[in-house]
Amino acid sequence: MPDNDDITLLKQYAEGDESAFTLLVERYINLVYSTALRHIRNPSHAEEITQAVFIVLTKKAKSISPKTILSGWLYQKARLTASNFQRSEYRRQQREQEAYMQSTLTESDPASWEQIAPLLDEAMGLLGEKDRNAIVLRFFENKTPQEVATTLKLNDVTARKRVSRALEKLRKFFTKRGVVIPVAVLTTVISVNSVQAAPVGLAATISVTAAKGAAIAATVSTLVKGTLKLMTYAKLKLALYVGASIVLAGGATTVVLSSDGTGGNATTGEIFKNAQEKYASMTSYSDDGQTVATLNGSTITTTFTIKLARPNFYLIEWQQKNESSYSTTTTKTEAVWSAGAGDFLDMGLGVQKQKDQQTALSSAAGISASASATIPGAFFKMNGGNPLGSASGQKQLADEKVGDMDCYVFTSESNGRTKTLWIGKQDFLIRQVRVVTSAEAEKALLTKAAKDHPEILARLTAMGFQGITSTETHMNIVVNSKLSAADFAR
C-alpha cells in the first residue's frame, strides 16, 4: 500500500471504516511508541502515550490537511505528549530505564547511541517541520531517498539536500552538547536504533480503545481529556485519593441534633447546624488558601482562590507545586467555573464543558485537592465533599486558633482515616480541614478507586503506601459582597 494513501485512510475512518484506522495504527505504531519510549524510558508509560496520540488522531481525522505528512505529524504529537507527561520526573525515569535501554540497543554502535539517545528528541524538536519530516521518513522509517522525495513531493536532488541540511543541524546540536559524532555515524546509529518494536498486542489495544470507543485507562483518559498535561504519579495518587474519599463520604446533608439537648453531642450538633445555616444564608462567598499534602516523599502544595454566589455561580482556580527529592514542578493555573452560561473545567491546556454543577465540581475535586469540594459543598449543600453534612460521630476537642481566629475543633475516625475540622467560633465558617490516612486505609481506598484500572494500581502499589496527610486552610474570607456574572467569567 503506497504511503500517499494515509490521508485516504483517515478519510475512510472518518466515514466509519474502522479497518482503515487499524491499518494506520499498524503502519505507525512503532514510530510513535519509540518516540515516547525515548522520552520517558518506561515501556508502560510509552504505551499510554502511544494510545493517547492515536486517540488524538481519531479526534483530528476530519480536520487534518490533505497535505499533511502523517508520519511527521504523529512523530511531533508523540514528542510533545511525551515531553509534557514526563518533564517533572525525567531524571528518575532516565536512571530507572537505563538497564532497559542497554538491553534494546543493537550491536551497531551502542556507545554512540547511548550518547545521542537522551538528546535526539530535543534536537528533532528544534528542526523545522519540513526538516523533521525528512529525517523521520529517511532514518526513522528507513525509506529510500526516492521514497522520501516522492512523499515530500520534491525532486531527488532537493530531497537529498533537505536531508543533508537537517542532518548537519542535528550534528551541530550534538556537538554543542559535547557529543562529537560524524554525520555518517549519526545516520547509521539513528537508522538502526531510533525505532523499536512496540509491545505485542498494543496495536490491537489501540484499535479497540481509540477507534471503537472502548473504556480507556484513567491515565490515558487524563492525557487526552487534559490535553496531554503533565501529571506525576504522586499527583495522580493524591487526585484519586481525594476523589475517592469524596465519593465514599457522599450522603445526606441534614444535621441531626441530640434529642436530650444536653452534653457534648448536643453542643456539636448545634455548632454544625449553625455553620450549615450560615452557609445557606449567604448570597456570596470568596476566600483564598492552600492545601498541603504529603505522600511518598513528595509534598504537593495547592494554592487556590474560591468565589461563589447564588444561584449557580462559581469560580475556583488553583495551582500546584510538587516537591520531591527528584525535582520541583509547578502546574499552570487550572479552574472550574460557571458564569451562568454552562459549567466548565480547565485542567491547564483546554476547556471542557461539563454536564452540570455537580459534575463539574466533583470532577475537579481530586485535581484541585478538595478546593472545589469543601467550601462549595457547604455553600451549595452538595452531597459530596460537604464537611458539615453530619454531626454524627464527631468528637469535640479543645478550642484552637487558625491564624487569629478562635475555632471549635472536631474530629472523627472512619476506616483508618482521621478527619479534623476547625470551625470559627464567631462566624461558624470552616477555617481548616485535615485528613490523616493510615497506610492500610490508603491502600484500601486506592485499590477500590483503581479496581477497574489494574495498570494504574500496579504503579501506585509500586510507589508503596505510606499514608497521606492533607491539610486544607481557608483565609481572607469575604461573604455577602455584591458580585455579578462578569466576576465569574474566565
C-alpha positions as CSV (number, residue, x, y, z in Angstrom):
1,M,0.0,0.0,0.0
2,P,1.6,3.3,-1.0
3,D,2.3,5.8,1.7
4,N,0.4,8.6,-0.1
5,D,-2.9,6.8,0.9
6,D,-2.5,7.9,4.6
7,I,-5.0,10.8,4.2
8,T,-7.3,8.5,2.2
9,L,-7.3,6.0,5.1
10,L,-8.0,8.8,7.5
11,K,-10.9,9.9,5.4
12,Q,-12.2,6.4,5.2
13,Y,-12.0,6.1,9.0
14,A,-13.8,9.4,9.4
15,E,-16.6,8.0,7.3
16,G,-16.9,4.9,9.6
17,D,-14.4,2.4,8.3
18,E,-12.6,1.2,11.4
19,S,-10.3,-1.1,9.5
20,A,-8.7,1.9,7.8
21,F,-7.7,3.2,11.2
22,T,-6.3,-0.2,12.2
23,L,-4.1,-0.1,9.1
24,L,-2.7,3.3,10.1
25,V,-2.0,2.1,13.6
26,E,-0.1,-0.9,12.4
27,R,1.8,1.3,10.0
28,Y,3.0,3.9,12.5
29,I,2.7,2.3,15.9
30,N,6.5,1.6,16.1
31,L,7.3,5.2,15.3
32,V,5.0,6.7,17.9
33,Y,5.9,4.1,20.6
34,S,9.6,4.5,20.1
35,T,9.4,8.3,20.2
36,A,7.5,8.1,23.5
37,L,9.9,5.5,24.9
38,R,12.9,7.6,24.2
39,H,11.4,10.4,26.2
40,I,10.1,8.6,29.3
41,R,12.2,5.4,29.3
42,N,9.3,3.4,30.7
43,P,7.6,0.9,28.4
44,S,4.2,1.0,30.1
45,H,4.1,4.8,30.1
46,A,5.1,4.8,26.5
47,E,2.1,2.5,25.7
48,E,-0.2,5.0,27.4
49,I,1.3,7.9,25.4
50,T,1.1,5.9,22.2
51,Q,-2.6,5.2,22.9
52,A,-3.2,8.9,23.6
53,V,-1.5,10.0,20.4
54,F,-3.7,7.7,18.3
55,I,-6.8,8.8,20.2
56,V,-5.9,12.4,19.3
57,L,-5.6,11.2,15.7
58,T,-9.1,9.9,15.7
59,K,-10.4,13.2,17.0
60,K,-8.5,15.1,14.3
61,A,-9.2,12.7,11.5
62,K,-11.7,15.0,9.8
63,S,-9.6,18.2,10.1
64,I,-6.1,17.1,9.2
65,S,-5.0,18.8,5.9
66,P,-4.6,16.6,2.9
67,K,-1.0,18.0,2.6
68,T,0.0,16.6,6.0
69,I,2.8,14.1,6.2
70,L,1.2,11.8,8.7
71,S,4.4,10.2,10.0
72,G,5.8,13.6,10.7
73,W,2.5,14.7,12.3
74,L,2.4,11.6,14.5
75,Y,6.1,12.0,15.5
76,Q,5.6,15.6,16.6
77,K,2.4,14.7,18.6
78,A,4.3,11.8,20.3
79,R,7.2,14.0,21.1
80,L,5.2,16.8,22.6
81,T,2.9,14.4,24.5
82,A,5.8,12.5,26.0
83,S,7.6,15.7,26.9
84,N,4.6,17.0,28.8
85,F,4.0,13.7,30.6
86,Q,7.4,13.1,32.0
87,R,9.0,16.5,32.5
88,S,8.9,16.5,36.3
89,E,10.3,13.0,36.7
90,Y,12.7,12.9,33.8
91,R,15.8,12.3,35.8
92,R,14.4,9.5,37.9
93,Q,12.9,7.8,34.9
94,Q,16.1,8.2,33.0
95,R,18.0,6.3,35.7
96,E,15.4,3.6,36.1
97,Q,15.2,2.9,32.4
98,E,19.0,2.8,31.8
99,A,19.1,-1.0,32.0
100,Y,16.2,-1.2,29.6
101,M,17.9,1.0,27.0
102,Q,21.0,-1.1,27.3
103,S,19.1,-4.2,26.6
104,T,17.5,-2.8,23.5
105,L,20.5,-1.3,21.8
106,T,21.8,-3.1,18.8
107,E,25.4,-4.0,18.1
108,S,25.8,-1.2,15.5
109,D,27.4,1.4,17.8
110,P,26.0,1.2,21.3
111,A,28.3,3.8,22.7
112,S,27.2,6.4,20.1
113,W,23.6,5.6,20.6
114,E,23.9,5.9,24.4
115,Q,25.3,9.4,23.9
116,I,22.7,10.7,21.5
117,A,19.5,8.9,22.6
118,P,18.8,11.2,25.6
119,L,19.3,14.3,23.3
120,L,17.7,13.1,20.0
121,D,14.1,14.2,20.5
122,E,15.1,17.6,21.9
123,A,17.3,18.1,18.8
124,M,14.5,16.9,16.5
125,G,12.1,19.4,18.2
126,L,14.4,22.3,17.2
127,L,14.1,21.4,13.5
128,G,11.5,23.0,11.3
129,E,8.6,20.8,10.3
130,K,9.9,20.1,6.8
131,D,13.4,19.1,8.0
132,R,11.9,17.0,10.8
133,N,9.6,15.2,8.3
134,A,12.6,14.5,6.1
135,I,14.6,12.9,9.0
136,V,11.6,10.8,10.1
137,L,11.0,9.5,6.7
138,R,14.6,8.8,5.8
139,F,16.0,7.4,9.1
140,F,13.1,6.5,11.4
141,E,11.1,4.8,8.6
142,N,14.3,3.9,6.7
143,K,12.8,5.0,3.3
144,T,15.0,5.3,0.3
145,P,15.9,8.8,-1.0
146,Q,13.5,8.3,-3.8
147,E,10.6,7.4,-1.5
148,V,11.4,10.4,0.7
149,A,11.3,12.7,-2.4
150,T,8.0,11.2,-3.6
151,T,6.4,11.6,-0.1
152,L,7.6,15.2,0.2
153,K,6.7,15.9,-3.4
154,L,10.2,17.0,-4.2
155,N,12.7,16.0,-6.8
156,D,15.5,13.7,-5.7
157,V,18.2,16.3,-5.6
158,T,16.1,18.7,-3.5
159,A,15.0,16.0,-1.1
160,R,18.6,14.8,-0.6
161,K,19.7,18.4,0.2
162,R,17.0,18.8,2.7
163,V,18.0,15.6,4.5
164,S,21.7,16.6,4.4
165,R,20.9,20.1,5.8
166,A,18.8,18.6,8.6
167,L,21.5,16.1,9.5
168,E,24.0,18.9,9.7
169,K,21.7,20.8,12.1
170,L,21.5,17.7,14.3
171,R,25.2,17.2,14.2
172,K,25.8,20.8,15.3
173,F,23.3,20.4,18.1
174,F,25.0,17.3,19.4
175,T,28.4,19.0,19.2
176,K,27.2,21.9,21.3
177,R,26.1,19.3,23.9
178,G,29.5,17.7,24.0
179,V,28.7,14.8,21.7
180,V,31.0,14.9,18.7
181,I,29.8,12.4,16.1
182,P,30.4,12.3,12.3
183,V,27.3,12.6,10.1
184,A,28.0,9.1,8.6
185,V,27.9,7.6,12.1
186,L,24.9,9.6,13.1
187,T,22.8,8.4,10.2
188,T,23.7,4.8,10.9
189,V,23.0,5.0,14.6
190,I,19.7,6.7,14.1
191,S,18.6,4.3,11.4
192,V,19.4,1.2,13.5
193,N,18.2,2.3,16.9
194,S,15.5,5.0,16.6
195,V,12.5,2.8,16.1
196,Q,12.0,-0.3,18.3
197,A,9.2,-2.8,18.2
198,A,6.2,-1.8,20.3
199,P,4.9,-4.5,22.7
200,V,2.9,-7.3,21.1
201,G,-0.8,-6.6,21.3
202,L,-0.5,-2.8,21.7
203,A,-1.8,-2.2,18.2
204,A,-4.9,-4.2,18.8
205,T,-5.5,-2.5,22.1
206,I,-5.2,0.9,20.4
207,S,-7.5,-0.1,17.6
208,V,-10.2,-1.1,20.1
209,T,-9.8,1.8,22.6
210,A,-9.3,4.6,20.1
211,A,-11.4,3.6,17.1
212,K,-14.2,1.7,18.8
213,G,-14.6,3.9,21.8
214,A,-14.0,1.1,24.4
215,A,-13.2,2.0,28.0
216,I,-9.8,3.8,28.3
217,A,-7.5,3.6,31.3
218,A,-7.8,6.6,33.6
219,T,-4.2,7.8,32.9
220,V,-4.8,7.7,29.2
221,S,-8.1,9.4,29.6
222,T,-6.4,12.1,31.6
223,L,-3.8,12.6,28.9
224,V,-6.5,13.0,26.2
225,K,-9.1,15.0,28.2
226,G,-6.5,17.0,29.9
227,T,-4.8,17.7,26.6
228,L,-1.7,15.7,27.5
229,K,-0.9,17.8,30.5
230,L,1.8,16.7,33.0
231,M,0.6,14.7,36.0
232,T,3.2,13.0,38.2
233,Y,2.2,9.7,39.9
234,A,2.3,11.5,43.3
235,K,-0.3,13.9,41.9
236,L,-2.3,11.1,40.3
237,K,-2.3,9.2,43.6
238,L,-3.5,12.3,45.5
239,A,-6.2,13.1,42.9
240,L,-7.5,9.5,43.0
241,Y,-7.4,9.5,46.8
242,V,-9.2,12.8,47.2
243,G,-11.8,11.9,44.6
244,A,-12.5,8.5,46.1
245,S,-12.7,10.0,49.6
246,I,-15.3,12.4,48.5
247,V,-17.4,9.8,46.7
248,L,-17.3,7.5,49.7
249,A,-18.2,10.4,52.0
250,G,-21.2,11.4,50.0
251,G,-24.6,11.3,51.7
252,A,-27.3,13.3,53.4
253,T,-26.5,16.9,54.4
254,T,-29.0,17.2,57.2
255,V,-27.7,17.7,60.7
256,V,-29.5,15.7,63.3
257,L,-29.4,17.1,66.8
258,S,-29.2,15.1,70.0
259,S,-32.7,14.6,71.4
260,D,-31.8,15.2,75.0
261,G,-30.4,18.7,74.4
262,T,-27.5,18.1,76.8
263,G,-23.9,17.1,76.7
264,G,-21.3,17.1,74.1
265,N,-23.4,15.6,71.3
266,A,-26.0,18.5,71.5
267,T,-23.2,21.1,71.5
268,T,-21.6,19.5,68.5
269,G,-25.0,19.3,66.7
270,E,-25.8,22.9,67.5
271,I,-22.5,24.1,66.2
272,F,-22.8,22.1,63.0
273,K,-26.4,23.3,62.5
274,N,-25.3,27.0,63.0
275,A,-22.5,26.5,60.5
276,Q,-24.8,24.9,57.9
277,E,-27.3,27.7,58.3
278,K,-24.6,30.3,58.0
279,Y,-23.5,29.0,54.6
280,A,-27.2,28.6,53.5
281,S,-27.9,32.3,54.3
282,M,-25.0,33.7,52.3
283,T,-25.5,35.4,48.9
284,S,-21.8,35.1,48.1
285,Y,-18.5,33.8,49.4
286,S,-14.9,34.2,48.5
287,D,-11.5,33.2,50.0
288,D,-8.0,32.1,49.2
289,G,-6.0,29.4,50.8
290,Q,-3.9,26.3,50.3
291,T,-3.9,22.5,50.7
292,V,-0.6,20.9,51.7
293,A,-0.5,17.1,51.2
294,T,2.5,14.8,52.0
295,L,2.8,11.3,50.5
296,N,5.5,9.0,49.3
297,G,8.3,11.6,49.9
298,S,6.5,14.3,47.9
299,T,4.9,17.5,49.2
300,I,2.1,18.8,47.0
301,T,1.0,22.3,47.8
302,T,-2.2,23.5,46.1
303,T,-2.8,27.2,46.3
304,F,-6.4,28.3,45.4
305,T,-9.0,31.0,45.3
306,I,-12.7,30.4,45.6
307,K,-15.6,32.6,44.6
308,L,-19.2,31.5,44.9
309,A,-22.6,33.2,44.5
310,R,-26.3,32.3,44.2
311,P,-27.8,30.6,42.4
312,N,-25.1,28.7,40.5
313,F,-22.1,31.0,40.0
314,Y,-18.7,29.8,41.0
315,L,-15.0,30.2,40.1
316,I,-12.4,28.1,41.7
317,E,-8.8,28.5,40.5
318,W,-5.7,26.6,41.7
319,Q,-2.1,25.9,41.0
320,Q,0.0,23.0,42.3
321,K,3.7,22.7,43.3
322,N,5.1,19.2,43.6
323,E,8.3,18.9,45.6
324,S,10.3,15.7,45.9
325,S,13.9,14.7,46.2
326,Y,14.0,14.4,42.4
327,S,12.5,17.6,41.3
328,T,10.2,20.6,41.9
329,T,7.4,21.3,39.4
330,T,4.6,23.8,39.2
331,T,1.4,23.4,37.1
332,K,-0.3,26.1,35.2
333,T,-3.4,27.7,36.8
334,E,-6.4,25.4,36.4
335,A,-10.0,26.2,37.1
336,V,-13.6,25.1,37.3
337,W,-16.3,27.7,36.8
338,S,-19.8,28.8,35.8
339,A,-20.7,32.4,34.9
340,G,-24.3,31.4,34.3
341,A,-24.0,30.0,30.8
342,G,-22.7,26.5,31.4
343,D,-20.3,24.6,33.6
344,F,-16.6,24.4,32.6
345,L,-13.4,22.7,33.6
346,D,-9.9,23.6,32.5
347,M,-7.1,21.4,33.7
348,G,-4.3,23.5,32.2
349,L,-4.5,23.3,28.4
350,G,-8.0,23.2,27.3
351,V,-11.6,24.0,28.3
352,Q,-14.1,21.1,28.8
353,K,-17.8,21.7,29.1
354,Q,-19.4,19.8,31.9
355,K,-22.9,18.3,32.3
356,D,-23.9,20.4,35.3
357,Q,-22.6,22.0,38.5
358,Q,-22.3,18.7,40.5
359,T,-20.4,17.0,37.7
360,A,-18.0,20.0,37.2
361,L,-17.2,20.4,40.9
362,S,-16.9,16.7,41.5
363,S,-14.6,16.2,38.5
364,A,-12.3,18.9,39.8
365,A,-12.3,17.8,43.4
366,G,-9.3,15.4,43.1
367,I,-7.0,17.5,41.0
368,S,-7.8,20.6,43.0
369,A,-7.0,18.9,46.3
370,S,-10.6,19.4,47.5
371,A,-10.7,23.2,46.7
372,S,-13.8,22.6,44.6
373,A,-15.4,20.3,47.1
374,T,-15.1,21.5,50.8
375,I,-16.5,25.1,50.7
376,P,-18.6,24.7,47.5
377,G,-20.0,21.5,49.1
378,A,-21.1,23.5,52.2
379,F,-22.3,26.6,50.2
380,F,-24.3,24.7,47.6
381,K,-25.2,21.9,50.1
382,M,-23.8,19.2,47.8
383,N,-23.9,15.5,48.7
384,G,-20.1,15.0,48.2
385,G,-17.3,16.9,49.9
386,N,-19.5,18.8,52.4
387,P,-17.8,18.5,55.8
388,L,-20.9,19.8,57.5
389,G,-23.0,17.0,56.2
390,S,-23.5,15.3,59.5
391,A,-22.5,15.8,63.1
392,S,-22.8,12.1,63.8
393,G,-19.6,10.5,65.1
394,Q,-17.9,13.9,65.7
395,K,-15.8,14.3,68.9
396,Q,-15.3,17.9,70.1
397,L,-11.7,18.7,71.1
398,A,-10.2,21.7,72.9
399,D,-10.5,25.0,71.0
400,E,-7.6,26.1,68.9
401,K,-6.6,29.0,66.7
402,V,-6.3,29.0,63.0
403,G,-4.4,32.2,62.3
404,D,-6.0,34.8,64.6
405,M,-9.4,33.0,64.6
406,D,-10.5,31.1,67.6
407,C,-12.1,27.8,66.4
408,Y,-14.1,24.9,67.6
409,V,-12.3,21.7,66.8
410,F,-14.0,18.4,65.9
411,T,-12.5,15.1,64.9
412,S,-13.9,11.8,63.5
413,E,-12.5,8.5,62.6
414,S,-13.6,6.0,60.0
415,N,-11.8,3.1,58.4
416,G,-8.3,4.3,59.2
417,R,-9.0,7.9,58.3
418,T,-8.9,10.7,60.9
419,K,-10.6,13.9,59.8
420,T,-10.2,17.1,61.9
421,L,-12.4,20.2,61.3
422,W,-11.8,23.7,62.5
423,I,-14.9,26.0,62.6
424,G,-14.7,29.7,63.6
425,K,-16.3,30.4,66.9
426,Q,-17.5,33.8,65.9
427,D,-18.6,33.3,62.3
428,F,-19.2,29.5,62.2
429,L,-17.2,29.3,58.9
430,I,-14.8,26.4,58.0
431,R,-11.3,27.5,58.6
432,Q,-9.3,24.3,58.2
433,V,-9.7,20.6,57.4
434,R,-7.1,18.0,58.0
435,V,-7.3,14.3,56.9
436,V,-4.7,11.8,58.1
437,T,-5.0,8.4,56.4
438,S,-3.0,5.3,57.5
439,A,-1.1,3.3,55.0
440,E,-3.6,0.4,55.3
441,A,-6.5,2.7,54.7
442,E,-4.7,4.4,51.8
443,K,-4.2,1.1,50.1
444,A,-7.8,0.0,50.6
445,L,-9.2,3.3,49.3
446,L,-6.9,3.5,46.2
447,T,-7.4,-0.2,45.5
448,K,-11.1,0.4,45.4
449,A,-10.8,3.6,43.3
450,A,-8.5,1.9,40.7
451,K,-10.1,-1.5,40.7
452,D,-11.1,-1.1,37.0
453,H,-7.6,0.1,36.1
454,P,-5.0,-2.5,37.2
455,E,-2.2,-0.8,35.3
456,I,-2.7,2.3,37.5
457,L,-3.0,0.3,40.7
458,A,0.2,-1.6,39.8
459,R,2.1,1.7,39.6
460,L,0.6,3.1,42.7
461,T,1.4,-0.1,44.5
462,A,5.0,0.1,43.3
463,M,5.3,3.5,44.9
464,G,4.2,2.0,48.2
465,F,1.5,3.0,50.6
466,Q,3.0,5.1,53.5
467,G,-0.1,7.1,54.4
468,I,-1.3,10.5,53.4
469,T,-1.7,13.7,55.4
470,S,-3.6,16.6,53.8
471,T,-4.3,20.0,55.4
472,E,-6.7,22.4,53.7
473,T,-6.7,26.0,55.1
474,H,-9.0,28.9,54.2
475,M,-8.0,32.5,54.6
476,N,-9.2,36.1,53.8
477,I,-12.8,35.1,53.8
478,V,-15.4,37.6,52.5
479,V,-19.1,37.0,52.5
480,N,-22.2,38.6,51.0
481,S,-20.3,41.0,48.7
482,K,-22.1,42.2,45.6
483,L,-20.9,40.1,42.6
484,S,-22.1,39.9,39.0
485,A,-21.8,37.2,36.3
486,A,-18.8,39.0,35.0
487,D,-16.9,38.2,38.2
488,F,-17.1,34.5,37.4
489,A,-16.1,34.8,33.7
490,R,-12.7,33.3,32.7
